[in-house]
Amino acid sequence: MNEQIENNFMYHAPKEGQAEKYDLLRDIAKELAYLIDEVCPNSREKALATTKLEESIMWANASVARN
């Protein structure tokens, strides 16, 4: 059995203090999302930047949950 695979594909119930970390990550990412929206012209690049920001928060949250 591969412990990494098992860990990556299981449900991770929130533990004490994790919800606050998720909130902080989302709040800071939202600020950056608004900045990107404000200063970048509408374009494929802007859309990709926003998507990658969403992805980075998803992975940051996964890091908190899994570890």
C-alpha positions as CSV (number, residue, x, y, z in Angstrom):
1,M,0.0,0.0,0.0
2,N,1.3,3.4,-0.9
3,E,0.8,5.8,2.0
4,Q,1.1,8.9,-0.1
5,I,-1.7,7.8,-2.4
6,E,-3.9,6.7,0.5
7,N,-3.4,10.1,2.1
8,N,-4.0,12.1,-1.0
9,F,-7.3,10.3,-1.8
10,M,-8.9,10.2,1.6
11,Y,-11.2,12.7,3.3
12,H,-9.4,14.9,5.8
13,A,-11.8,16.3,8.4
14,P,-10.8,19.7,9.5
15,K,-8.7,19.8,12.7
16,E,-8.5,22.5,15.2
17,G,-7.0,25.7,13.7
18,Q,-7.3,24.6,10.1
19,A,-10.4,26.6,9.3
20,E,-8.7,29.8,10.3
21,K,-5.8,28.9,7.9
22,Y,-8.2,28.2,5.1
23,D,-9.9,31.6,5.7
24,L,-6.6,33.5,5.8
25,L,-5.4,31.9,2.6
26,R,-8.7,32.6,0.8
27,D,-8.8,36.2,2.1
28,I,-5.3,37.0,0.8
29,A,-5.9,35.3,-2.5
30,K,-9.1,37.3,-2.9
31,E,-7.2,40.5,-2.5
32,L,-4.7,39.5,-5.2
33,A,-7.6,38.4,-7.4
34,Y,-9.1,41.9,-7.1
35,L,-5.8,43.4,-7.9
36,I,-5.3,41.2,-11.0
37,D,-8.9,42.1,-12.1
38,E,-8.1,45.8,-11.6
39,V,-4.8,46.2,-13.2
40,C,-4.7,43.5,-15.9
41,P,-6.5,44.0,-19.2
42,N,-9.1,41.4,-20.1
43,S,-7.2,38.7,-21.9
44,R,-6.4,35.0,-21.9
45,E,-3.4,35.8,-19.7
46,K,-5.6,37.5,-17.1
47,A,-7.9,34.5,-17.1
48,L,-5.0,32.1,-16.7
49,A,-3.6,34.2,-13.9
50,T,-6.9,34.0,-12.1
51,T,-7.2,30.3,-12.7
52,K,-3.7,29.7,-11.4
53,L,-4.4,31.7,-8.3
54,E,-7.5,29.6,-7.7
55,E,-5.3,26.5,-8.2
56,S,-2.6,27.7,-5.8
57,I,-5.2,28.2,-3.0
58,M,-6.6,24.8,-3.7
59,W,-3.2,23.2,-3.3
60,A,-2.3,25.4,-0.3
61,N,-5.6,24.2,1.4
62,A,-4.7,20.6,0.4
63,S,-1.3,21.1,2.1
64,V,-3.0,22.2,5.3
65,A,-5.5,19.3,5.2
66,R,-3.1,16.5,4.3
67,N,-0.2,17.4,6.5
